[in-house]
Amino acid sequence: MEIAPANRLEKLRPYPFAALRKRIQAARAAGKEILNLGIGDPDRPTPDPVIRELARAVRDKGDPNRHRYGCDAPVGQFPQAVRDFYRRRFGVRLGEENVVATMGSKDAMVKLCLGLMNPGDLGIAPDPGYPTYNIGHTFAGGVTWYVPLRRENDFLPDLGEIPSEVRRLAKVMWVNYPNNPTTAVCDLGFYRRLVEFGRRHDVLIISDLAYSENTYDGYVAPSLLQVRGAKHVAVELFSLSKAFCMTGWRIGCAVGNPHALKALQTVKENIDNGTLRAVQFAGAKALDMAESLVPKINAVYRRRRDLVVKTLNSLGWELERPKGTIYIWAPVPERFGGNSAAFAEELFERTGVVVTPGAVYGEHGEGFFRISLTYPDEVLKRAMARIAENL
Ligand SMILES: Cc1ncc(COP(=O)(O)O)c(C=O)c1O
């Protein structure tokens, strides 16, 4: 029996990495050595203290709830660790009503939309940008208005460019700094303007802080909640995925506006049953030890970043070393006429190196490509050598 998928799935753009995975598999099956620099999924293991805490909690026979639904037997340590972390790291004080534990941030993005948006509601999302903001809108029956991120504006949205009709209708607006895919960072001044925009137009600002801990060369990423009054107009999604090499663990948090968090919590109660307690204990351990764990992880990315930037610059690019994220974002060579797919295709055919064409992140991502630094140094070195030889 053939079952037709729901119409809402047809509204989604094909998930870019699914098609890519198939092509890589086919090329590998044909005996080609592929060096995939496409996906931002840390290769380094989760730090040992976090793993030990997981093992301790999962083995703890004294805890009668260790196997139970995370929502029925919540782990107080995790939200407390989030609050402590926000206070130490950003100087932000959060109350209990300002924190919800999530299963990473991707999950929370969609659930937040389901909790906040009615069919026909408008959400503002960046272009280029992480696709899940639009996916959340679409699943909730909403519509996306894309605000361009342009190089000449340091890949920050120009709030003046948002038409008055969009300001009036928008329910939420997404921002993400340090930014995937452009690697741009922002300062507190930008967040201040954003909070003012949200307050004036009654738009909930949602800050995706997935890469706040992956920063270099002295740059320290701010939290939107550092802005006075931001807790009333904003929600921030923080994730342990990239900060602590924990992508598969599915743990993070949403912090900020209590009404929005309540809506998120209601959706969660009706869909998921919370994160395994042992994972929450381990997440608390990671946050408690952030100051000692994060620099070691970033030292690896910094080294890889310098390798890639050095190679590309020796070939004629003029890249600055990004201050944040785990990516390199670079313009495609002129002879491709700004066609990022054509560049990625030729690179793949000639070198077996996979990069992500910027166009998959939206029309304003066209003309660029993204390299992820989440691959072992050896792989990156071989990929860079092949690019240097063949391009
Ligand atoms: C900008 C951005 N936000 C959120 C996520 C999702 O992270 P997670 O759901 O693992 O927290 C990613 C993953 O690549 C991302 O690039």
The ligand as an SDF file (V2000), in Angstrom:
LIG
                    3D

 16 16  0  0  0  0  0  0  0  0999 V2000
   22.7620   27.2480   13.6490 C   0  0  0  0  0  0  0  0  0  0  0  0
   22.4180   25.9340   14.2460 C   0  0  0  0  0  0  0  0  0  0  0  0
   21.4750   25.8800   15.1840 N   0  0  0  0  0  0  0  0  0  0  0  0
   21.1130   24.7170   15.7410 C   0  0  0  0  0  0  0  0  0  0  0  0
   21.6890   23.5290   15.3590 C   0  0  0  0  0  0  0  0  0  0  0  0
   21.1740   22.2470   15.9500 C   0  0  0  0  0  0  0  0  0  0  0  0
   21.9180   21.8120   16.9680 O   0  0  0  0  0  0  0  0  0  0  0  0
   21.3290   20.8080   18.0850 P   0  0  0  0  0  0  0  0  0  0  0  0
   19.9240   20.4820   17.7440 O   0  0  0  0  0  0  0  0  0  0  0  0
   22.2120   19.6500   18.0400 O   0  0  0  0  0  0  0  0  0  0  0  0
   21.3960   21.6000   19.3390 O   0  0  0  0  0  0  0  0  0  0  0  0
   22.6950   23.5420   14.3980 C   0  0  0  0  0  0  0  0  0  0  0  0
   23.3160   22.2740   13.9630 C   0  0  0  0  0  0  0  0  0  0  0  0
   24.1220   22.1980   13.0950 O   0  0  0  0  0  0  0  0  0  0  0  0
   23.0540   24.7700   13.8260 C   0  0  0  0  0  0  0  0  0  0  0  0
   24.0030   24.8420   12.8820 O   0  0  0  0  0  0  0  0  0  0  0  0
  1  2  1  0
  2  3  1  0
  2 15  2  0
  3  4  2  0
  4  5  1  0
  5  6  1  0
  5 12  2  0
  6  7  1  0
  7  8  1  0
  8  9  2  0
  8 10  1  0
  8 11  1  0
 12 13  1  0
 12 15  1  0
 13 14  2  0
 15 16  1  0
M  END
$$$$
